[in-house]
Each structure stands twice: as structure tokens, then as C-alpha cells.
């Protein structure tokens, strides 16, 4: 996986805005390991209120409680999994009443997470009229690089899913 920068994340946010504006759609975000970069990339687009409904960073138990405010979470759901990314995307879409939702979770490093996932392992998801997920394995131990990679992967998956 190529290393990306914050400028690349912003450019990916602009692509999401472009496809959403074309279909007059809206989006909401629930991210974890990317720490707010996905939300920032979307809000950085001038006129983001045209398509951006809102978002959250689910990094702690308090964030997980917010996810469960739309109903109980599935039993034995753990972070940094495909199932958790999909729940995040679905719940963001529901909570913010958006057409599309983005979910992101994983281990950014420099060490693995409490579940035993290595740095650079994660999942991104897009939920809407079509759902999609993508597993990430960057092989990188550097936290900031993984955060950027996770954010751009989520935004790129979203563009592909909306266009499908």
C-alpha cells in the first residue's frame, strides 16, 4: 500500500463530495482508528453541509455507547473487525438520517491493539443502498501513516460503492 498524506485524504474527501452531489445524497461517518480524519476530509469541502450529515469518533467506551443508542449492539462484537466496521457504517447512517454511512476501525500502531491485531490491520465499510467492506493490511507500524491510509481507504471505498 502506498503511503498517503493528509492532502491525499482531503482530495479523497472531495471525490466523495462530488459523487454525493451528483446523486443529491448525504453521508455520515463513524470512525475509530483514523481519529477524525474522515470527518475532517468531508467537512473541509466547501459547502459540505450539502451532503455531510455528521459524524463521530468511536475510540472509547463512551463512543461505543453512542453507537448503541440506536439499539443494542450485536453480542460479542469486537472492534477492528469487518462486523464492527459495518455496524459503524449502518449506525452512522441511521443516527444522522443519511443516505450513506462510512465505518472504519483497526489498529494504527505503533503496536497492535488489545485484540491482538498488528499495526496496519483494519476494516472500512460503506452502508447505503449497497454495502461494501474492505480489509486493510498496510504492513506499516507508523501510527500517522496508518491513520491516513485507513481514512483514504474508507473514502475511496465509499466512492466505488456509491458509483456501483
N, C-alpha and C positions, 0 to 999 in steps of 0.2 A: 504494500500500500504506500502510495506517495505521501510525503508529509505535506500538510496543508497549513496555511496561516489564517489569522483572523480575517484578513482581506478576502481570502477564498471563501470563508464562511459567510461573510456579508454578500458576496457575489451569488452564492447558492441561495441565500435568502431572497435576493432579487428575482431569481428564477422561479421560486415558489410563488412570489407575489404576481409575477407575470402570468403563470398558468391559472392561478386563482382568479385574477381579474378577468381573464378571458372567459371563464365559465361562471363568473359572478358568484364564486364560492367563498367560504370562510374556513378558518382553521384555528385550532387551539393546541397547546403543547403541554406535555408533562414529561419533563426530562430529569435525569438524575446525575450521572457522571459528567455530563457536559456542563453542568453547573450554571445554566442560564444562557449559554452561547446561542442555542437555537432560538430562544425567545428574543435575544438581542439582535440576531441577524434579521428576524422578521420585523421587529419594531424599528430597526434602522432604515427601513424602506420608507421614503417619503409617502405620506398618505396611508400608512399601514392600517389605520382604522377602517379602511375599505374592506379588508379581508381578515385582519387579526382580531380574534375574539378575546384572547387572554392566554395565560399560561402559568405554570408552576414549576418549581424545582423540588422534586421529591428526593431529598437527600437524607432525611432523618425520619424518625418515627412520627413526628408531627406532620410531615409531608404525606406519609403513608396514611395517616388518619384522614387527611383531606381527600385522598383517593377513595377511602371507604365511606365518605359522606354521601356518595351516590349509590350506596348499597354495600353489603358485606363483600369483602374480597374473597376470591376462591381459597378454600382451605389449602394449607401447605404451600402457598405462593411465596416464592423467594425472589429476591432481587437478582439482577444480572442474568435473567433468563428470557427466552422468547415469550413465554407466557406473561411475564411481568411487563415487558415492553408493550405487548398487545393490550393488556389491561390498562396501562397508562394511556395509550392512544385512544382507546374506547372511552375511558373515563374523562379525559380532557375534552373530547368531542361532546360528551353528554353534559358535563358540568358547565361548559361555556356555550352550549347550544350551537355548535359549529357544524359545518358540513363534513369537515375532515379533522382528524386528530393525529398528532405525532407523539410517539412514545420512544424513550431512549433510556438505556440502563447498561451498566457494565463496570469494569474495573480499569481506572485510568493510570494507576501506579503512584509512586514508583514500585510499590509492592502489590501483591494480589489483594483481593477483598476477603472478608471473613468467611465466605463460602468456598474459598479455595480456587477461585478463578484467577488466572495470571493477569498481569497488566496487559492492556490492549484487547482483552476479551469483552465483548459486549453484544447487545442486540438493539436494533432500531425497528420501529413499526410505524405503519401508517394505517389509519382506520377511516373508512368512509363508505361510499357505495361499493368499493372494492377494498380488500385488506391485503397488506403485504408486510413481510418481515425480512430482515437481513441480519445474518450473523457477522460479527466483526472479530478479526484476529489480526491485529496490527503487528504483533511481534516487537512492539516498542515498549520500553519501560518508563519513558519520559512522560510525565503527567500532562503537561500542557499540549504536547503533540497529540496525545490520545484524545484529549478533550476536543481539539479542533477536528480530528479525524472522525470522532463519533458524531459531532454536530453536522459536518458536511455530509456524512453518510446518511443521516436522517433526512436532511433537506433534499438530497439527490433522490433517495428512495421515494420521498413524497412527490416530487415532480414526475417520476416514472409512473407511480401509482395513479395519480390524477389523470395523466395522459392515456393510461391503459383503457 
